[in-house]
């Protein structure tokens, strides 16, 4: 694995950084707090125009034809800027459709993603799928689905089968949940929702493979977003330590504060390395499936904990100002808390690592 970015990748990252820095006031987590959709529709439209939604979509389907890693560079900057959007879920679901979908499904949904169609992954563990005619009927509730009120489709694994459900279909309803974090999460209720056969993703009964793919891409993408947030907290804290004075000198001159900043830097660096190794392995040719799964599990477990440690130290160095509503630091702590739970928390993935290397679970 070579973590050196190409000229094109550096351009993607720097462009995203510049664009998002200019949109925080109108599309950042504070700005969209009262928006029912939970994100800025104007920014989403701009992202489509910039080609971001099609960045990882093959040119065959109208995309830019870059890759998952390039999309994760965008997600890293979104995490740094704390700009909520359904981009992460759409990218993860798009990668899952590309891997498991039929030719017709890839043409329909990947082309749609490139044009701005959004998708959210919904854990359908409590949703039942009953065969009916040439399709299925879904009943039950999927919990904690980000941006469910505003996305176009839902990727739902119910029972042993995966479905691409039209969010506007009859019988689908959403209820926003009061949760910690920047994403607008919802309960999604399915009451006799008819899903035609052409919206079954993969083979009937192949839902576990689809769920594993969606979880792997979602977990890796979340790691990229968390790395961006952790880097911004570390940078903000170091800057503050150089400006805030106590006893006539910057607090950054005190050894204890220096130790905190050094620990934050180590956590950010290691988190970036393991996150982007997982991201690279997911799409690199010739990778063994069990090695890929192990690397993703290690990354999600480590990065989830590292981000929360970075935020805790950032609060400690900032002191009282970091706990005020006016300071953005609390947004990163909330993001660290919610992102750690997305696509399996640290303990869940640590157990997967233990299973993979033959250790007893904690």
C-alpha positions as CSV (number, residue, x, y, z in Angstrom):
1,X,0.0,0.0,0.0
2,X,1.3,3.4,-1.0
3,X,-0.4,6.2,0.9
4,X,1.2,9.0,-1.2
5,X,-1.5,10.9,-2.9
6,X,-1.4,11.4,-6.7
7,X,-1.6,14.9,-8.1
8,X,-5.3,14.3,-9.0
9,X,-6.0,13.0,-5.5
10,X,-4.4,16.1,-3.9
11,X,-6.5,18.2,-6.2
12,X,-9.7,16.4,-5.0
13,X,-8.8,16.9,-1.4
14,X,-7.8,20.6,-1.7
15,X,-10.8,21.5,-3.8
16,X,-13.1,19.8,-1.3
17,X,-11.4,21.6,1.6
18,X,-11.8,25.0,-0.1
19,X,-15.4,24.4,-1.1
20,X,-16.6,23.1,2.3
21,X,-14.8,25.9,4.2
22,X,-16.9,28.4,2.3
23,X,-20.1,26.5,2.9
24,X,-19.9,25.8,6.7
25,X,-22.0,29.0,7.4
26,X,-24.9,27.7,5.3
27,X,-24.5,24.0,5.3
28,X,-22.6,23.1,8.5
29,X,-24.1,21.2,11.4
30,X,-25.3,24.4,13.1
31,X,-26.8,25.9,9.9
32,X,-28.9,22.8,9.1
33,X,-30.0,21.9,12.7
34,X,-33.6,23.0,12.0
35,X,-33.9,21.6,8.5
36,X,-36.2,18.6,8.3
37,X,-33.9,17.0,5.7
38,X,-30.9,17.3,8.0
39,X,-28.6,18.6,5.3
40,X,-28.3,21.5,2.8
41,X,-30.1,20.7,-0.5
42,X,-28.2,23.6,-2.1
43,X,-24.9,22.1,-1.2
44,X,-26.0,18.6,-2.4
45,X,-26.9,20.1,-5.7
46,X,-23.5,21.8,-5.9
47,X,-21.8,18.5,-5.0
48,X,-23.6,16.8,-7.9
49,X,-22.6,19.6,-10.3
50,X,-19.0,19.2,-9.1
51,X,-19.1,15.5,-9.9
52,X,-18.6,14.4,-6.3
53,X,-21.6,12.0,-6.3
54,X,-20.2,10.3,-9.4
55,X,-16.6,10.3,-8.3
56,X,-16.6,6.6,-7.5
57,X,-19.1,5.6,-10.2
58,X,-17.5,4.1,-13.3
59,X,-17.6,6.2,-16.5
60,X,-19.7,3.5,-18.1
61,X,-22.6,4.7,-15.9
62,X,-22.0,8.4,-16.3
63,X,-19.6,8.7,-13.4
64,X,-16.2,10.3,-13.1
65,X,-14.5,6.9,-12.9
66,X,-12.1,7.5,-10.0
67,X,-12.7,5.2,-7.0
68,X,-13.8,4.5,-3.5
69,X,-10.5,5.9,-2.1
70,X,-11.1,9.2,-3.8
71,X,-14.6,9.4,-2.5
72,X,-13.2,8.8,1.0
73,X,-10.8,11.8,0.5
74,X,-14.0,13.9,0.2
75,X,-15.5,12.3,3.3
76,X,-12.4,13.1,5.3
77,X,-12.9,16.8,4.4
78,X,-16.6,16.6,5.2
79,X,-15.7,15.2,8.7
80,X,-13.3,18.0,9.2
81,X,-15.8,20.7,8.2
82,X,-18.7,18.9,10.0
83,X,-21.0,19.2,7.0
84,X,-23.8,16.6,7.2
85,X,-25.1,15.0,4.0
86,X,-26.2,11.5,2.7
87,X,-23.0,11.3,0.7
88,X,-21.3,8.6,2.9
89,X,-24.3,6.2,2.8
90,X,-24.8,6.9,-0.9
91,X,-21.2,6.0,-1.7
92,X,-21.3,2.8,0.5
93,X,-24.6,1.7,-1.1
94,X,-23.3,2.5,-4.6
95,X,-20.2,0.3,-4.0
96,X,-22.5,-2.5,-2.8
97,X,-24.8,-2.2,-5.9
98,X,-21.8,-2.3,-8.1
99,X,-20.6,-5.5,-6.5
100,X,-23.9,-7.3,-6.1
101,X,-26.3,-5.7,-8.6
102,X,-27.5,-7.1,-12.0
103,X,-26.5,-5.2,-15.1
104,X,-29.8,-3.5,-15.2
105,X,-29.6,-2.5,-11.5
106,X,-26.1,-1.1,-12.0
107,X,-27.2,0.9,-15.0
108,X,-30.2,2.3,-13.2
109,X,-28.9,3.1,-9.7
110,X,-25.2,3.9,-10.4
111,X,-26.3,6.3,-13.2
112,X,-28.8,7.7,-10.7
113,X,-26.1,8.2,-8.1
114,X,-23.9,10.1,-10.5
115,X,-26.9,12.3,-11.3
116,X,-27.6,13.0,-7.6
117,X,-29.8,10.2,-6.5
118,X,-29.3,9.5,-2.8
119,X,-29.5,6.1,-0.9
120,X,-29.3,5.2,2.8
121,X,-28.5,1.8,4.3
122,X,-31.2,0.5,6.7
123,X,-30.6,-2.4,9.0
124,X,-33.7,-4.5,8.5
125,X,-33.1,-7.0,11.3
126,X,-36.6,-6.2,12.6
127,X,-38.2,-6.1,9.1
128,X,-39.8,-9.2,7.6
129,X,-40.0,-9.9,3.9
130,X,-42.9,-12.1,2.7
131,X,-43.0,-13.4,-0.9
132,X,-46.0,-12.1,-2.8
133,X,-46.5,-12.8,-6.5
134,X,-43.3,-12.0,-8.3
135,X,-42.1,-9.7,-5.5
136,X,-42.1,-9.2,-1.7
137,X,-44.0,-7.4,1.0
138,X,-42.0,-5.7,3.8
139,X,-43.3,-5.1,7.3
140,X,-41.5,-3.8,10.4
141,X,-39.2,-1.0,11.5
142,X,-35.6,-0.2,10.7
143,X,-34.0,2.1,13.3
144,X,-31.3,4.8,13.1
145,X,-31.4,5.4,9.4
146,X,-29.6,8.6,8.5
147,X,-31.4,11.2,6.4
148,X,-34.3,8.7,5.8
149,X,-36.8,11.5,5.3
150,X,-35.0,13.0,2.3
151,X,-33.1,10.2,0.5
152,X,-34.5,8.7,-2.7
153,X,-34.0,5.0,-1.9
154,X,-33.3,2.7,1.0
155,X,-31.0,-0.4,0.8
156,X,-32.8,-2.8,3.2
157,X,-31.7,-6.3,4.2
158,X,-34.8,-8.0,5.5
159,X,-34.6,-11.6,6.5
160,X,-32.2,-13.3,4.0
161,X,-32.8,-10.9,1.1
162,X,-31.7,-7.4,0.2
163,X,-34.0,-4.8,-1.4
164,X,-33.7,-1.4,-3.0
165,X,-36.8,0.3,-1.7
166,X,-38.3,3.5,-3.0
167,X,-38.5,5.7,0.0
168,X,-41.6,7.3,-1.4
169,X,-43.4,4.0,-1.8
170,X,-46.8,3.4,-0.3
171,X,-46.5,2.1,3.3
172,X,-43.1,3.7,4.0
173,X,-43.0,6.3,6.8
174,X,-40.3,8.0,8.8
175,X,-40.0,9.4,12.3
176,X,-37.0,11.6,13.3
177,X,-35.1,10.5,16.4
178,X,-33.6,12.8,19.0
179,X,-30.0,11.5,18.9
180,X,-26.5,12.7,19.5
181,X,-24.5,13.6,16.4
182,X,-24.8,15.6,13.2
183,X,-26.8,13.1,11.1
184,X,-30.6,13.3,11.1
185,X,-31.5,9.7,12.0
186,X,-34.9,8.2,11.7
187,X,-37.0,5.2,12.4
188,X,-38.3,3.9,9.1
189,X,-41.6,1.9,9.3
190,X,-42.6,-0.5,6.5
191,X,-46.3,-1.3,6.6
192,X,-47.2,-3.7,3.8
193,X,-44.7,-2.2,1.4
194,X,-44.7,-4.0,-2.0
195,X,-41.3,-4.4,-3.5
196,X,-41.1,-5.7,-7.1
197,X,-38.6,-8.4,-8.1
198,X,-36.4,-6.0,-10.0
199,X,-35.6,-4.2,-6.8
200,X,-34.2,-7.4,-5.1
201,X,-30.4,-6.8,-4.9
202,X,-28.4,-9.9,-5.5
203,X,-29.9,-13.3,-5.4
204,X,-32.9,-14.1,-3.2
205,X,-31.5,-15.4,0.0
206,X,-28.2,-13.6,-0.6
207,X,-28.9,-10.8,1.9
208,X,-26.1,-11.7,4.3
209,X,-23.4,-11.1,1.6
210,X,-25.0,-7.8,0.6
211,X,-25.2,-6.7,4.3
212,X,-21.5,-7.7,4.8
213,X,-20.4,-5.6,1.8
214,X,-22.5,-2.6,2.7
215,X,-21.2,-2.7,6.3
216,X,-17.6,-3.0,5.2
217,X,-17.8,-0.1,2.8
218,X,-19.8,1.9,5.3
219,X,-17.4,1.3,8.1
220,X,-14.4,2.2,6.1
221,X,-16.0,5.4,4.8
222,X,-17.0,6.3,8.3
223,X,-13.3,5.8,9.3
224,X,-12.3,8.4,6.7
225,X,-14.9,10.8,8.0
226,X,-13.7,10.3,11.6
227,X,-10.0,10.8,10.6
228,X,-11.0,14.2,9.1
229,X,-12.8,15.2,12.3
230,X,-9.9,14.0,14.5
231,X,-7.4,15.9,12.4
232,X,-9.4,19.1,12.7
233,X,-9.7,18.7,16.5
234,X,-6.0,18.2,16.8
235,X,-5.1,21.2,14.6
236,X,-7.5,23.4,16.5
237,X,-6.2,22.4,19.8
238,X,-2.5,22.9,18.9
239,X,-3.4,26.4,17.6
240,X,-5.3,27.2,20.8
241,X,-2.4,26.0,22.9
242,X,-0.1,28.4,21.2
243,X,-2.5,31.4,21.7
244,X,-4.0,30.9,25.2
245,X,-1.8,32.3,27.9
246,X,-1.6,31.5,31.5
247,X,0.9,32.7,34.1
248,X,2.3,35.0,31.3
249,X,3.1,32.2,28.8
250,X,1.3,30.1,26.2
251,X,-0.2,27.0,27.7
252,X,1.5,25.1,24.9
253,X,4.8,25.7,26.6
254,X,3.7,23.5,29.6
255,X,4.9,19.9,29.3
256,X,1.6,18.4,30.2
257,X,-0.2,20.2,27.4
258,X,2.6,19.2,25.0
259,X,2.1,15.6,26.0
260,X,-1.6,15.9,25.3
261,X,-1.0,17.3,21.8
262,X,1.6,14.6,21.1
263,X,-0.8,11.9,22.1
264,X,-3.5,13.4,19.8
265,X,-1.0,13.6,16.9
266,X,-0.1,9.9,17.4
267,X,-3.8,8.9,17.5
268,X,-4.6,10.9,14.3
269,X,-1.6,9.5,12.4
270,X,-2.3,5.9,13.3
271,X,-6.0,6.3,12.6
272,X,-5.3,7.7,9.1
273,X,-2.9,4.8,8.3
274,X,-5.2,2.0,9.3
275,X,-8.3,3.7,7.9
276,X,-6.8,4.2,4.4
277,X,-5.3,0.7,4.4
278,X,-8.8,-0.6,4.9
279,X,-10.2,1.7,2.2
280,X,-7.4,0.7,-0.2
281,X,-7.8,-3.1,0.5
282,X,-11.6,-2.9,-0.2
283,X,-11.1,-2.2,-3.9
284,X,-7.5,-3.2,-4.6
285,X,-7.2,-6.3,-6.9
286,X,-5.9,-9.6,-5.5
287,X,-6.9,-9.1,-1.9
288,X,-8.1,-12.1,0.1
289,X,-11.6,-11.6,1.4
290,X,-10.7,-12.6,5.0
291,X,-7.8,-10.2,5.1
292,X,-10.0,-7.4,3.8
293,X,-12.6,-8.1,6.5
294,X,-10.0,-8.2,9.2
295,X,-8.4,-4.9,8.1
296,X,-11.8,-3.2,8.0
297,X,-12.7,-4.5,11.5
298,X,-9.3,-3.4,12.9
299,X,-9.7,0.0,11.4
300,X,-13.3,0.6,12.6
301,X,-12.4,-0.5,16.1
302,X,-9.2,1.6,16.4
303,X,-10.4,4.7,14.7
304,X,-13.7,4.8,16.7
305,X,-11.7,4.8,20.0
306,X,-8.9,7.1,18.7
307,X,-11.3,9.8,17.6
308,X,-13.0,9.9,21.0
309,X,-9.6,10.0,22.8
310,X,-8.6,13.0,20.6
311,X,-11.8,14.8,21.4
312,X,-11.4,14.2,25.1
313,X,-7.9,15.6,25.1
314,X,-9.0,18.5,22.9
315,X,-11.6,19.4,25.6
316,X,-9.0,19.1,28.3
317,X,-6.6,21.5,26.6
318,X,-9.3,24.0,25.7
319,X,-10.8,24.0,29.2
320,X,-14.1,25.8,29.8
321,X,-14.3,27.4,26.3
322,X,-14.5,24.0,24.7
323,X,-17.6,23.1,26.6
324,X,-19.6,26.2,25.4
325,X,-22.3,26.0,22.7
326,X,-20.5,28.8,20.8
327,X,-17.4,26.7,20.3
328,X,-17.4,24.1,17.6
329,X,-15.5,21.5,19.6
330,X,-18.6,19.9,21.1
331,X,-19.8,19.1,17.5
332,X,-16.8,16.9,17.0
333,X,-17.3,15.1,20.3
334,X,-20.9,14.4,19.3
335,X,-19.8,13.2,15.9
336,X,-17.2,11.0,17.4
337,X,-19.8,9.4,19.6
338,X,-22.3,8.8,16.8
339,X,-19.8,7.7,14.2
340,X,-18.3,5.2,16.6
341,X,-21.6,3.4,16.6
342,X,-22.2,3.5,12.9
343,X,-21.8,0.2,11.0
344,X,-20.8,-1.5,14.3
345,X,-19.1,0.0,17.3
346,X,-15.5,-0.6,18.4
347,X,-16.5,-3.6,20.6
348,X,-18.4,-5.2,17.8
349,X,-15.4,-5.0,15.4
350,X,-12.9,-6.0,18.2
351,X,-14.9,-9.2,18.6
352,X,-14.6,-9.8,14.8
353,X,-10.9,-9.3,15.0
354,X,-10.7,-11.8,18.0
355,X,-12.7,-14.3,16.0
356,X,-10.5,-13.9,12.9
357,X,-7.2,-14.5,14.8
358,X,-8.6,-17.2,17.1
359,X,-8.7,-15.3,20.4
360,X,-11.6,-15.6,22.9
361,X,-14.0,-12.6,22.9
362,X,-13.6,-10.1,25.7
